Amino acid sequence: MDFAGCPDDEKFGPVVQGCRDDFDFTIKFEKIFFSLIPASLFIAAALCRVVYLLRRPVIVGGRVLQVAKVVSDI
């Protein structure tokens, strides 16, 4: 079974005509839906989390204790 060189791999969509029983993810479809979308969702969630954490009150007051806490978590 040859997996390289399908004629429809440059098109967008999960359907490949004439290759692999006419159904397989195209390369462009895989790149968009399995890498770009999850990465952008993770970045958006991380930014929301950072904003949430910045608005919370500081529990450890001293700068020395904050540095000690960060170093001890590593």
PDB file of N, H, CA, C and O in Angstrom:
ATOM      1  N   MET A   1       0.848  -1.180   0.000  1.00  0.00           N
ATOM      2  CA  MET A   1       0.000   0.000   0.000  1.00  0.00           C
ATOM      3  C   MET A   1       0.891   1.239   0.000  1.00  0.00           C
ATOM      4  O   MET A   1       1.714   1.413   0.898  1.00  0.00           O
ATOM      5  N   ASP A   2       0.731   2.079  -0.983  1.00  0.00           N
ATOM      6  H   ASP A   2       0.062   1.938  -1.712  1.00  0.00           H
ATOM      7  CA  ASP A   2       1.549   3.277  -1.129  1.00  0.00           C
ATOM      8  C   ASP A   2       0.862   4.449  -0.434  1.00  0.00           C
ATOM      9  O   ASP A   2      -0.264   4.805  -0.780  1.00  0.00           O
ATOM     10  N   PHE A   3       1.541   5.053   0.549  1.00  0.00           N
ATOM     11  H   PHE A   3       2.456   4.764   0.830  1.00  0.00           H
ATOM     12  CA  PHE A   3       0.961   6.170   1.282  1.00  0.00           C
ATOM     13  C   PHE A   3       1.472   7.521   0.800  1.00  0.00           C
ATOM     14  O   PHE A   3       1.007   8.557   1.276  1.00  0.00           O
ATOM     15  N   ALA A   4       2.389   7.533  -0.105  1.00  0.00           N
ATOM     16  H   ALA A   4       2.767   6.692  -0.492  1.00  0.00           H
ATOM     17  CA  ALA A   4       2.953   8.788  -0.586  1.00  0.00           C
ATOM     18  C   ALA A   4       2.449   9.071  -1.994  1.00  0.00           C
ATOM     19  O   ALA A   4       2.223   8.155  -2.784  1.00  0.00           O
ATOM     20  N   GLY A   5       2.282  10.332  -2.288  1.00  0.00           N
ATOM     21  H   GLY A   5       2.466  11.076  -1.646  1.00  0.00           H
ATOM     22  CA  GLY A   5       1.966  10.736  -3.639  1.00  0.00           C
ATOM     23  C   GLY A   5       0.506  10.655  -4.035  1.00  0.00           C
ATOM     24  O   GLY A   5       0.211  10.422  -5.207  1.00  0.00           O
ATOM     25  N   CYS A   6      -0.413  10.837  -3.112  1.00  0.00           N
ATOM     26  H   CYS A   6      -0.173  11.026  -2.160  1.00  0.00           H
ATOM     27  CA  CYS A   6      -1.822  10.869  -3.475  1.00  0.00           C
ATOM     28  C   CYS A   6      -2.107  12.172  -4.212  1.00  0.00           C
ATOM     29  O   CYS A   6      -1.604  13.223  -3.815  1.00  0.00           O
ATOM     30  N   PRO A   7      -2.898  12.123  -5.270  1.00  0.00           N
ATOM     31  CA  PRO A   7      -3.112  13.328  -6.073  1.00  0.00           C
ATOM     32  C   PRO A   7      -3.915  14.411  -5.367  1.00  0.00           C
ATOM     33  O   PRO A   7      -3.798  15.581  -5.732  1.00  0.00           O
ATOM     34  N   ASP A   8      -4.722  14.071  -4.376  1.00  0.00           N
ATOM     35  H   ASP A   8      -4.817  13.121  -4.079  1.00  0.00           H
ATOM     36  CA  ASP A   8      -5.567  15.066  -3.715  1.00  0.00           C
ATOM     37  C   ASP A   8      -5.014  15.535  -2.374  1.00  0.00           C
ATOM     38  O   ASP A   8      -5.738  16.182  -1.616  1.00  0.00           O
ATOM     39  N   ASP A   9      -3.774  15.236  -2.059  1.00  0.00           N
ATOM     40  H   ASP A   9      -3.186  14.710  -2.674  1.00  0.00           H
ATOM     41  CA  ASP A   9      -3.227  15.632  -0.762  1.00  0.00           C
ATOM     42  C   ASP A   9      -3.079  17.141  -0.616  1.00  0.00           C
ATOM     43  O   ASP A   9      -2.994  17.628   0.511  1.00  0.00           O
ATOM     44  N   GLU A  10      -3.045  17.889  -1.691  1.00  0.00           N
ATOM     45  H   GLU A  10      -3.114  17.493  -2.607  1.00  0.00           H
ATOM     46  CA  GLU A  10      -2.932  19.343  -1.610  1.00  0.00           C
ATOM     47  C   GLU A  10      -4.276  20.017  -1.344  1.00  0.00           C
ATOM     48  O   GLU A  10      -4.314  21.195  -0.988  1.00  0.00           O
ATOM     49  N   LYS A  11      -5.371  19.290  -1.509  1.00  0.00           N
ATOM     50  H   LYS A  11      -5.341  18.334  -1.798  1.00  0.00           H
ATOM     51  CA  LYS A  11      -6.703  19.861  -1.287  1.00  0.00           C
ATOM     52  C   LYS A  11      -7.044  19.820   0.193  1.00  0.00           C
ATOM     53  O   LYS A  11      -6.383  19.140   0.978  1.00  0.00           O
ATOM     54  N   PHE A  12      -8.095  20.563   0.565  1.00  0.00           N
ATOM     55  H   PHE A  12      -8.631  21.116  -0.073  1.00  0.00           H
ATOM     56  CA  PHE A  12      -8.538  20.609   1.950  1.00  0.00           C
ATOM     57  C   PHE A  12      -9.740  19.693   2.132  1.00  0.00           C
ATOM     58  O   PHE A  12     -10.666  19.716   1.321  1.00  0.00           O
ATOM     59  N   GLY A  13      -9.734  18.909   3.162  1.00  0.00           N
ATOM     60  H   GLY A  13      -8.982  18.890   3.821  1.00  0.00           H
ATOM     61  CA  GLY A  13     -10.872  18.067   3.469  1.00  0.00           C
ATOM     62  C   GLY A  13     -10.466  16.672   3.848  1.00  0.00           C
ATOM     63  O   GLY A  13      -9.341  16.253   3.574  1.00  0.00           O
ATOM     64  N   PRO A  14     -11.374  15.936   4.482  1.00  0.00           N
ATOM     65  CA  PRO A  14     -11.033  14.584   4.900  1.00  0.00           C
ATOM     66  C   PRO A  14     -11.195  13.544   3.795  1.00  0.00           C
ATOM     67  O   PRO A  14     -10.942  12.363   4.033  1.00  0.00           O
ATOM     68  N   VAL A  15     -11.605  13.945   2.604  1.00  0.00           N
ATOM     69  H   VAL A  15     -11.810  14.904   2.411  1.00  0.00           H
ATOM     70  CA  VAL A  15     -11.840  12.988   1.533  1.00  0.00           C
ATOM     71  C   VAL A  15     -10.735  13.087   0.492  1.00  0.00           C
ATOM     72  O   VAL A  15     -10.431  14.173  -0.003  1.00  0.00           O
ATOM     73  N   VAL A  16     -10.140  11.955   0.167  1.00  0.00           N
ATOM     74  H   VAL A  16     -10.386  11.073   0.569  1.00  0.00           H
ATOM     75  CA  VAL A  16      -9.104  11.880  -0.854  1.00  0.00           C
ATOM     76  C   VAL A  16      -9.643  11.007  -1.971  1.00  0.00           C
ATOM     77  O   VAL A  16      -9.855   9.811  -1.770  1.00  0.00           O
ATOM     78  N   GLN A  17      -9.865  11.570  -3.124  1.00  0.00           N
ATOM     79  H   GLN A  17      -9.693  12.541  -3.287  1.00  0.00           H
ATOM     80  CA  GLN A  17     -10.407  10.815  -4.251  1.00  0.00           C
ATOM     81  C   GLN A  17      -9.294  10.024  -4.934  1.00  0.00           C
ATOM     82  O   GLN A  17      -8.243  10.574  -5.260  1.00  0.00           O
ATOM     83  N   GLY A  18      -9.529   8.738  -5.146  1.00  0.00           N
ATOM     84  H   GLY A  18     -10.383   8.291  -4.881  1.00  0.00           H
ATOM     85  CA  GLY A  18      -8.588   7.913  -5.880  1.00  0.00           C
ATOM     86  C   GLY A  18      -7.419   7.392  -5.073  1.00  0.00           C
ATOM     87  O   GLY A  18      -6.441   6.914  -5.647  1.00  0.00           O
ATOM     88  N   CYS A  19      -7.496   7.473  -3.783  1.00  0.00           N
ATOM     89  H   CYS A  19      -8.290   7.862  -3.317  1.00  0.00           H
ATOM     90  CA  CYS A  19      -6.380   7.028  -2.950  1.00  0.00           C
ATOM     91  C   CYS A  19      -6.913   6.533  -1.610  1.00  0.00           C
ATOM     92  O   CYS A  19      -7.773   7.184  -1.017  1.00  0.00           O
ATOM     93  N   ARG A  20      -6.435   5.424  -1.132  1.00  0.00           N
ATOM     94  H   ARG A  20      -5.737   4.894  -1.614  1.00  0.00           H
ATOM     95  CA  ARG A  20      -6.781   4.864   0.175  1.00  0.00           C
ATOM     96  C   ARG A  20      -8.293   4.722   0.353  1.00  0.00           C
ATOM     97  O   ARG A  20      -8.847   5.213   1.337  1.00  0.00           O
ATOM     98  N   ASP A  21      -8.949   4.071  -0.567  1.00  0.00           N
ATOM     99  H   ASP A  21      -8.499   3.672  -1.367  1.00  0.00           H
ATOM    100  CA  ASP A  21     -10.397   3.818  -0.530  1.00  0.00           C
ATOM    101  C   ASP A  21     -11.234   5.093  -0.463  1.00  0.00           C
ATOM    102  O   ASP A  21     -12.319   5.087   0.119  1.00  0.00           O
ATOM    103  N   ASP A  22     -10.756   6.162  -1.035  1.00  0.00           N
ATOM    104  H   ASP A  22      -9.875   6.167  -1.507  1.00  0.00           H
ATOM    105  CA  ASP A  22     -11.451   7.455  -1.147  1.00  0.00           C
ATOM    106  C   ASP A  22     -11.776   8.112   0.191  1.00  0.00           C
ATOM    107  O   ASP A  22     -12.594   9.031   0.227  1.00  0.00           O
ATOM    108  N   PHE A  23     -11.174   7.682   1.273  1.00  0.00           N
ATOM    109  H   PHE A  23     -10.510   6.935   1.244  1.00  0.00           H
ATOM    110  CA  PHE A  23     -11.363   8.394   2.531  1.00  0.00           C
ATOM    111  C   PHE A  23     -10.089   8.320   3.344  1.00  0.00           C
ATOM    112  O   PHE A  23      -9.648   7.247   3.758  1.00  0.00           O
ATOM    113  N   ASP A  24      -9.523   9.462   3.556  1.00  0.00           N
ATOM    114  H   ASP A  24      -9.881  10.333   3.220  1.00  0.00           H
ATOM    115  CA  ASP A  24      -8.375   9.608   4.431  1.00  0.00           C
ATOM    116  C   ASP A  24      -8.171  11.103   4.618  1.00  0.00           C
ATOM    117  O   ASP A  24      -8.630  11.901   3.801  1.00  0.00           O
ATOM    118  N   PHE A  25      -7.499  11.477   5.667  1.00  0.00           N
ATOM    119  H   PHE A  25      -7.126  10.828   6.330  1.00  0.00           H
ATOM    120  CA  PHE A  25      -7.248  12.892   5.907  1.00  0.00           C
ATOM    121  C   PHE A  25      -6.152  13.374   4.968  1.00  0.00           C
ATOM    122  O   PHE A  25      -5.117  12.723   4.820  1.00  0.00           O
ATOM    123  N   THR A  26      -6.387  14.522   4.333  1.00  0.00           N
ATOM    124  H   THR A  26      -7.227  15.050   4.453  1.00  0.00           H
ATOM    125  CA  THR A  26      -5.352  15.116   3.512  1.00  0.00           C
ATOM    126  C   THR A  26      -4.323  15.764   4.420  1.00  0.00           C
ATOM    127  O   THR A  26      -4.591  16.009   5.596  1.00  0.00           O
ATOM    128  N   ILE A  27      -3.162  16.037   3.884  1.00  0.00           N
ATOM    129  H   ILE A  27      -2.944  15.838   2.928  1.00  0.00           H
ATOM    130  CA  ILE A  27      -2.081  16.636   4.675  1.00  0.00           C
ATOM    131  C   ILE A  27      -2.498  18.005   5.213  1.00  0.00           C
ATOM    132  O   ILE A  27      -2.244  18.310   6.378  1.00  0.00           O
ATOM    133  N   LYS A  28      -3.126  18.821   4.393  1.00  0.00           N
ATOM    134  H   LYS A  28      -3.332  18.573   3.447  1.00  0.00           H
ATOM    135  CA  LYS A  28      -3.562  20.145   4.822  1.00  0.00           C
ATOM    136  C   LYS A  28      -4.612  20.044   5.932  1.00  0.00           C
ATOM    137  O   LYS A  28      -4.566  20.807   6.897  1.00  0.00           O
ATOM    138  N   PHE A  29      -5.544  19.119   5.804  1.00  0.00           N
ATOM    139  H   PHE A  29      -5.581  18.499   5.020  1.00  0.00           H
ATOM    140  CA  PHE A  29      -6.565  18.897   6.820  1.00  0.00           C
ATOM    141  C   PHE A  29      -5.930  18.483   8.143  1.00  0.00           C
ATOM    142  O   PHE A  29      -6.311  18.982   9.202  1.00  0.00           O
ATOM    143  N   GLU A  30      -4.959  17.570   8.083  1.00  0.00           N
ATOM    144  H   GLU A  30      -4.649  17.164   7.223  1.00  0.00           H
ATOM    145  CA  GLU A  30      -4.277  17.126   9.293  1.00  0.00           C
ATOM    146  C   GLU A  30      -3.535  18.258   9.977  1.00  0.00           C
ATOM    147  O   GLU A  30      -3.581  18.388  11.200  1.00  0.00           O
ATOM    148  N   LYS A  31      -2.851  19.076   9.190  1.00  0.00           N
ATOM    149  H   LYS A  31      -2.814  18.969   8.196  1.00  0.00           H
ATOM    150  CA  LYS A  31      -2.084  20.179   9.779  1.00  0.00           C
ATOM    151  C   LYS A  31      -2.993  21.183  10.461  1.00  0.00           C
ATOM    152  O   LYS A  31      -2.654  21.689  11.531  1.00  0.00           O
ATOM    153  N   ILE A  32      -4.136  21.481   9.870  1.00  0.00           N
ATOM    154  H   ILE A  32      -4.411  21.070   9.001  1.00  0.00           H
ATOM    155  CA  ILE A  32      -5.035  22.476  10.444  1.00  0.00           C
ATOM    156  C   ILE A  32      -5.763  21.926  11.659  1.00  0.00           C
ATOM    157  O   ILE A  32      -5.764  22.563  12.712  1.00  0.00           O
ATOM    158  N   PHE A  33      -6.377  20.771  11.536  1.00  0.00           N
ATOM    159  H   PHE A  33      -6.376  20.254  10.680  1.00  0.00           H
ATOM    160  CA  PHE A  33      -7.248  20.281  12.600  1.00  0.00           C
ATOM    161  C   PHE A  33      -6.525  19.528  13.701  1.00  0.00           C
ATOM    162  O   PHE A  33      -7.058  19.413  14.804  1.00  0.00           O
ATOM    163  N   PHE A  34      -5.345  19.017  13.447  1.00  0.00           N
ATOM    164  H   PHE A  34      -4.911  19.110  12.551  1.00  0.00           H
ATOM    165  CA  PHE A  34      -4.646  18.263  14.471  1.00  0.00           C
ATOM    166  C   PHE A  34      -3.427  18.976  15.038  1.00  0.00           C
ATOM    167  O   PHE A  34      -2.757  18.439  15.920  1.00  0.00           O
ATOM    168  N   SER A  35      -3.126  20.181  14.547  1.00  0.00           N
ATOM    169  H   SER A  35      -3.670  20.617  13.830  1.00  0.00           H
ATOM    170  CA  SER A  35      -2.020  20.926  15.145  1.00  0.00           C
ATOM    171  C   SER A  35      -2.385  22.385  15.380  1.00  0.00           C
ATOM    172  O   SER A  35      -2.201  22.876  16.494  1.00  0.00           O
ATOM    173  N   LEU A  36      -2.887  23.086  14.398  1.00  0.00           N
ATOM    174  H   LEU A  36      -3.037  22.688  13.493  1.00  0.00           H
ATOM    175  CA  LEU A  36      -3.168  24.512  14.565  1.00  0.00           C
ATOM    176  C   LEU A  36      -4.314  24.784  15.530  1.00  0.00           C
ATOM    177  O   LEU A  36      -4.188  25.636  16.410  1.00  0.00           O
ATOM    178  N   ILE A  37      -5.411  24.087  15.384  1.00  0.00           N
ATOM    179  H   ILE A  37      -5.514  23.395  14.669  1.00  0.00           H
ATOM    180  CA  ILE A  37      -6.572  24.339  16.240  1.00  0.00           C
ATOM    181  C   ILE A  37      -6.285  23.972  17.698  1.00  0.00           C
ATOM    182  O   ILE A  37      -6.573  24.784  18.577  1.00  0.00           O
ATOM    183  N   PRO A  38      -5.731  22.789  18.003  1.00  0.00           N
ATOM    184  CA  PRO A  38      -5.414  22.511  19.410  1.00  0.00           C
ATOM    185  C   PRO A  38      -4.398  23.489  20.006  1.00  0.00           C
ATOM    186  O   PRO A  38      -4.523  23.876  21.168  1.00  0.00           O
ATOM    187  N   ALA A  39      -3.403  23.887  19.226  1.00  0.00           N
ATOM    188  H   ALA A  39      -3.302  23.573  18.282  1.00  0.00           H
ATOM    189  CA  ALA A  39      -2.405  24.830  19.736  1.00  0.00           C
ATOM    190  C   ALA A  39      -3.035  26.189  20.033  1.00  0.00           C
ATOM    191  O   ALA A  39      -2.733  26.798  21.059  1.00  0.00           O
ATOM    192  N   SER A  40      -3.905  26.669  19.147  1.00  0.00           N
ATOM    193  H   SER A  40      -4.150  26.174  18.313  1.00  0.00           H
ATOM    194  CA  SER A  40      -4.543  27.968  19.385  1.00  0.00           C
ATOM    195  C   SER A  40      -5.516  27.900  20.569  1.00  0.00           C
ATOM    196  O   SER A  40      -5.635  28.868  21.320  1.00  0.00           O
ATOM    197  N   LEU A  41      -6.207  26.779  20.742  1.00  0.00           N
ATOM    198  H   LEU A  41      -6.110  25.993  20.132  1.00  0.00           H
ATOM    199  CA  LEU A  41      -7.075  26.624  21.913  1.00  0.00           C
ATOM    200  C   LEU A  41      -6.264  26.594  23.203  1.00  0.00           C
ATOM    201  O   LEU A  41      -6.679  27.170  24.209  1.00  0.00           O
ATOM    202  N   PHE A  42      -5.117  25.930  23.181  1.00  0.00           N
ATOM    203  H   PHE A  42      -4.780  25.462  22.363  1.00  0.00           H
ATOM    204  CA  PHE A  42      -4.257  25.894  24.364  1.00  0.00           C
ATOM    205  C   PHE A  42      -3.739  27.287  24.694  1.00  0.00           C
ATOM    206  O   PHE A  42      -3.709  27.662  25.867  1.00  0.00           O
ATOM    207  N   ILE A  43      -3.334  28.057  23.705  1.00  0.00           N
ATOM    208  H   ILE A  43      -3.358  27.752  22.753  1.00  0.00           H
ATOM    209  CA  ILE A  43      -2.834  29.411  23.945  1.00  0.00           C
ATOM    210  C   ILE A  43      -3.936  30.286  24.524  1.00  0.00           C
ATOM    211  O   ILE A  43      -3.690  31.052  25.456  1.00  0.00           O
ATOM    212  N   ALA A  44      -5.148  30.185  23.986  1.00  0.00           N
ATOM    213  H   ALA A  44      -5.349  29.564  23.229  1.00  0.00           H
ATOM    214  CA  ALA A  44      -6.268  30.977  24.512  1.00  0.00           C
ATOM    215  C   ALA A  44      -6.578  30.588  25.957  1.00  0.00           C
ATOM    216  O   ALA A  44      -6.815  31.456  26.796  1.00  0.00           O
ATOM    217  N   ALA A  45      -6.578  29.288  26.248  1.00  0.00           N
ATOM    218  H   ALA A  45      -6.386  28.583  25.565  1.00  0.00           H
ATOM    219  CA  ALA A  45      -6.838  28.839  27.618  1.00  0.00           C
ATOM    220  C   ALA A  45      -5.721  29.281  28.562  1.00  0.00           C
ATOM    221  O   ALA A  45      -5.991  29.656  29.703  1.00  0.00           O
ATOM    222  N   ALA A  46      -4.488  29.240  28.105  1.00  0.00           N
ATOM    223  H   ALA A  46      -4.268  28.935  27.178  1.00  0.00           H
ATOM    224  CA  ALA A  46      -3.366  29.672  28.940  1.00  0.00           C
ATOM    225  C   ALA A  46      -3.448  31.165  29.235  1.00  0.00           C
ATOM    226  O   ALA A  46      -3.168  31.589  30.356  1.00  0.00           O
ATOM    227  N   LEU A  47      -3.827  31.965  28.244  1.00  0.00           N
ATOM    228  H   LEU A  47      -4.055  31.621  27.333  1.00  0.00           H
ATOM    229  CA  LEU A  47      -3.968  33.402  28.482  1.00  0.00           C
ATOM    230  C   LEU A  47      -5.083  33.691  29.475  1.00  0.00           C
ATOM    231  O   LEU A  47      -4.933  34.552  30.342  1.00  0.00           O
ATOM    232  N   CYS A  48      -6.198  32.979  29.360  1.00  0.00           N
ATOM    233  H   CYS A  48      -6.320  32.279  28.657  1.00  0.00           H
ATOM    234  CA  CYS A  48      -7.288  33.148  30.330  1.00  0.00           C
ATOM    235  C   CYS A  48      -6.827  32.772  31.732  1.00  0.00           C
ATOM    236  O   CYS A  48      -7.167  33.441  32.708  1.00  0.00           O
ATOM    237  N   ARG A  49      -6.057  31.704  31.823  1.00  0.00           N
ATOM    238  H   ARG A  49      -5.781  31.160  31.031  1.00  0.00           H
ATOM    239  CA  ARG A  49      -5.549  31.268  33.131  1.00  0.00           C
ATOM    240  C   ARG A  49      -4.581  32.295  33.723  1.00  0.00           C
ATOM    241  O   ARG A  49      -4.618  32.558  34.925  1.00  0.00           O
ATOM    242  N   VAL A  50      -3.733  32.863  32.903  1.00  0.00           N
ATOM    243  H   VAL A  50      -3.704  32.650  31.927  1.00  0.00           H
ATOM    244  CA  VAL A  50      -2.787  33.880  33.382  1.00  0.00           C
ATOM    245  C   VAL A  50      -3.538  35.103  33.896  1.00  0.00           C
ATOM    246  O   VAL A  50      -3.199  35.638  34.952  1.00  0.00           O
ATOM    247  N   VAL A  51      -4.547  35.548  33.165  1.00  0.00           N
ATOM    248  H   VAL A  51      -4.822  35.113  32.307  1.00  0.00           H
ATOM    249  CA  VAL A  51      -5.343  36.699  33.612  1.00  0.00           C
ATOM    250  C   VAL A  51      -6.031  36.372  34.935  1.00  0.00           C
ATOM    251  O   VAL A  51      -6.057  37.202  35.843  1.00  0.00           O
ATOM    252  N   TYR A  52      -6.586  35.174  35.045  1.00  0.00           N
ATOM    253  H   TYR A  52      -6.565  34.500  34.307  1.00  0.00           H
ATOM    254  CA  TYR A  52      -7.237  34.757  36.287  1.00  0.00           C
ATOM    255  C   TYR A  52      -6.251  34.753  37.450  1.00  0.00           C
ATOM    256  O   TYR A  52      -6.571  35.235  38.537  1.00  0.00           O
ATOM    257  N   LEU A  53      -5.062  34.215  37.231  1.00  0.00           N
ATOM    258  H   LEU A  53      -4.802  33.823  36.349  1.00  0.00           H
ATOM    259  CA  LEU A  53      -4.076  34.152  38.307  1.00  0.00           C
ATOM    260  C   LEU A  53      -3.541  35.527  38.682  1.00  0.00           C
ATOM    261  O   LEU A  53      -3.229  35.767  39.848  1.00  0.00           O
ATOM    262  N   LEU A  54      -3.428  36.434  37.716  1.00  0.00           N
ATOM    263  H   LEU A  54      -3.681  36.239  36.768  1.00  0.00           H
ATOM    264  CA  LEU A  54      -2.948  37.777  38.032  1.00  0.00           C
ATOM    265  C   LEU A  54      -3.957  38.563  38.864  1.00  0.00           C
ATOM    266  O   LEU A  54      -3.570  39.462  39.611  1.00  0.00           O
ATOM    267  N   ARG A  55      -5.226  38.242  38.748  1.00  0.00           N
ATOM    268  H   ARG A  55      -5.540  37.512  38.142  1.00  0.00           H
ATOM    269  CA  ARG A  55      -6.267  38.957  39.504  1.00  0.00           C
ATOM    270  C   ARG A  55      -6.462  38.404  40.912  1.00  0.00           C
ATOM    271  O   ARG A  55      -7.100  39.052  41.742  1.00  0.00           O
ATOM    272  N   ARG A  56      -5.932  37.232  41.192  1.00  0.00           N
ATOM    273  H   ARG A  56      -5.414  36.706  40.518  1.00  0.00           H
ATOM    274  CA  ARG A  56      -6.071  36.638  42.523  1.00  0.00           C
ATOM    275  C   ARG A  56      -5.159  37.351  43.514  1.00  0.00           C
ATOM    276  O   ARG A  56      -4.111  37.871  43.132  1.00  0.00           O
ATOM    277  N   PRO A  57      -5.553  37.377  44.775  1.00  0.00           N
ATOM    278  CA  PRO A  57      -4.683  38.018  45.778  1.00  0.00           C
ATOM    279  C   PRO A  57      -3.404  37.205  45.992  1.00  0.00           C
ATOM    280  O   PRO A  57      -3.394  35.981  45.864  1.00  0.00           O
ATOM    281  N   VAL A  58      -2.344  37.914  46.319  1.00  0.00           N
ATOM    282  H   VAL A  58      -2.352  38.908  46.423  1.00  0.00           H
ATOM    283  CA  VAL A  58      -1.056  37.276  46.568  1.00  0.00           C
ATOM    284  C   VAL A  58      -1.102  36.637  47.947  1.00  0.00           C
ATOM    285  O   VAL A  58      -1.445  37.296  48.929  1.00  0.00           O
ATOM    286  N   ILE A  59      -0.757  35.357  48.025  1.00  0.00           N
ATOM    287  H   ILE A  59      -0.478  34.822  47.228  1.00  0.00           H
ATOM    288  CA  ILE A  59      -0.804  34.644  49.302  1.00  0.00           C
ATOM    289  C   ILE A  59       0.506  34.822  50.063  1.00  0.00           C
ATOM    290  O   ILE A  59       0.491  35.045  51.273  1.00  0.00           O
ATOM    291  N   VAL A  60       1.616  34.727  49.379  1.00  0.00           N
ATOM    292  H   VAL A  60       1.628  34.546  48.395  1.00  0.00           H
ATOM    293  CA  VAL A  60       2.928  34.896  50.001  1.00  0.00           C
ATOM    294  C   VAL A  60       3.329  36.348  49.830  1.00  0.00           C
ATOM    295  O   VAL A  60       3.450  36.832  48.704  1.00  0.00           O
ATOM    296  N   GLY A  61       3.536  37.046  50.936  1.00  0.00           N
ATOM    297  H   GLY A  61       3.438  36.653  51.850  1.00  0.00           H
ATOM    298  CA  GLY A  61       3.774  38.477  50.876  1.00  0.00           C
ATOM    299  C   GLY A  61       5.195  38.890  50.548  1.00  0.00           C
ATOM    300  O   GLY A  61       5.388  39.826  49.771  1.00  0.00           O
ATOM    301  N   GLY A  62       6.193  38.232  51.108  1.00  0.00           N
ATOM    302  H   GLY A  62       6.036  37.472  51.739  1.00  0.00           H
ATOM    303  CA  GLY A  62       7.570  38.659  50.915  1.00  0.00           C
ATOM    304  C   GLY A  62       8.174  38.155  49.619  1.00  0.00           C
ATOM    305  O   GLY A  62       7.886  37.043  49.177  1.00  0.00           O
ATOM    306  N   ARG A  63       9.002  38.968  49.021  1.00  0.00           N
ATOM    307  H   ARG A  63       9.236  39.872  49.380  1.00  0.00           H
ATOM    308  CA  ARG A  63       9.658  38.599  47.767  1.00  0.00           C
ATOM    309  C   ARG A  63      10.574  37.400  47.989  1.00  0.00           C
ATOM    310  O   ARG A  63      10.662  36.525  47.128  1.00  0.00           O
ATOM    311  N   VAL A  64      11.255  37.349  49.126  1.00  0.00           N
ATOM    312  H   VAL A  64      11.184  38.061  49.825  1.00  0.00           H
ATOM    313  CA  VAL A  64      12.158  36.230  49.410  1.00  0.00           C
ATOM    314  C   VAL A  64      11.358  34.935  49.510  1.00  0.00           C
ATOM    315  O   VAL A  64      11.790  33.898  49.006  1.00  0.00           O
ATOM    316  N   LEU A  65      10.195  34.989  50.159  1.00  0.00           N
ATOM    317  H   LEU A  65       9.844  35.832  50.568  1.00  0.00           H
ATOM    318  CA  LEU A  65       9.375  33.793  50.283  1.00  0.00           C
ATOM    319  C   LEU A  65       8.792  33.373  48.930  1.00  0.00           C
ATOM    320  O   LEU A  65       8.633  32.182  48.662  1.00  0.00           O
ATOM    321  N   GLN A  66       8.478  34.343  48.090  1.00  0.00           N
ATOM    322  H   GLN A  66       8.607  35.310  48.307  1.00  0.00           H
ATOM    323  CA  GLN A  66       7.973  34.006  46.757  1.00  0.00           C
ATOM    324  C   GLN A  66       9.040  33.282  45.942  1.00  0.00           C
ATOM    325  O   GLN A  66       8.749  32.284  45.281  1.00  0.00           O
ATOM    326  N   VAL A  67      10.263  33.779  45.987  1.00  0.00           N
ATOM    327  H   VAL A  67      10.498  34.589  46.524  1.00  0.00           H
ATOM    328  CA  VAL A  67      11.358  33.138  45.261  1.00  0.00           C
ATOM    329  C   VAL A  67      11.623  31.747  45.842  1.00  0.00           C
ATOM    330  O   VAL A  67      11.868  30.803  45.091  1.00  0.00           O
ATOM    331  N   ALA A  68      11.577  31.612  47.160  1.00  0.00           N
ATOM    332  H   ALA A  68      11.378  32.379  47.770  1.00  0.00           H
ATOM    333  CA  ALA A  68      11.803  30.309  47.799  1.00  0.00           C
ATOM    334  C   ALA A  68      10.715  29.316  47.375  1.00  0.00           C
ATOM    335  O   ALA A  68      11.001  28.141  47.146  1.00  0.00           O
ATOM    336  N   LYS A  69       9.486  29.783  47.271  1.00  0.00           N
ATOM    337  H   LYS A  69       9.254  30.738  47.457  1.00  0.00           H
ATOM    338  CA  LYS A  69       8.390  28.910  46.863  1.00  0.00           C
ATOM    339  C   LYS A  69       8.575  28.433  45.417  1.00  0.00           C
ATOM    340  O   LYS A  69       8.372  27.256  45.117  1.00  0.00           O
ATOM    341  N   VAL A  70       8.955  29.336  44.543  1.00  0.00           N
ATOM    342  H   VAL A  70       9.120  30.292  44.788  1.00  0.00           H
ATOM    343  CA  VAL A  70       9.165  28.976  43.149  1.00  0.00           C
ATOM    344  C   VAL A  70      10.327  27.991  43.020  1.00  0.00           C
ATOM    345  O   VAL A  70      10.237  27.019  42.271  1.00  0.00           O
ATOM    346  N   VAL A  71      11.404  28.238  43.739  1.00  0.00           N
ATOM    347  H   VAL A  71      11.478  29.028  44.348  1.00  0.00           H
ATOM    348  CA  VAL A  71      12.560  27.359  43.666  1.00  0.00           C
ATOM    349  C   VAL A  71      12.247  25.988  44.257  1.00  0.00           C
ATOM    350  O   VAL A  71      12.732  24.975  43.751  1.00  0.00           O
ATOM    351  N   SER A  72      11.451  25.940  45.310  1.00  0.00           N
ATOM    352  H   SER A  72      11.058  26.763  45.720  1.00  0.00           H
ATOM    353  CA  SER A  72      11.133  24.652  45.924  1.00  0.00           C
ATOM    354  C   SER A  72      10.183  23.815  45.070  1.00  0.00           C
ATOM    355  O   SER A  72      10.132  22.596  45.232  1.00  0.00           O
ATOM    356  N   ASP A  73       9.426  24.445  44.158  1.00  0.00           N
ATOM    357  H   ASP A  73       9.468  25.435  44.027  1.00  0.00           H
ATOM    358  CA  ASP A  73       8.514  23.705  43.292  1.00  0.00           C
ATOM    359  C   ASP A  73       9.234  23.062  42.133  1.00  0.00           C
ATOM    360  O   ASP A  73       8.669  22.189  41.474  1.00  0.00           O
ATOM    361  N   ILE A  74      10.449  23.457  41.863  1.00  0.00           N
ATOM    362  H   ILE A  74      10.908  24.166  42.398  1.00  0.00           H
ATOM    363  CA  ILE A  74      11.193  22.900  40.717  1.00  0.00           C
ATOM    364  C   ILE A  74      11.708  21.598  41.074  1.00  0.00           C
ATOM    365  O   ILE A  74      12.364  20.949  40.260  1.00  0.00           O
TER     366      ILE A  74
END
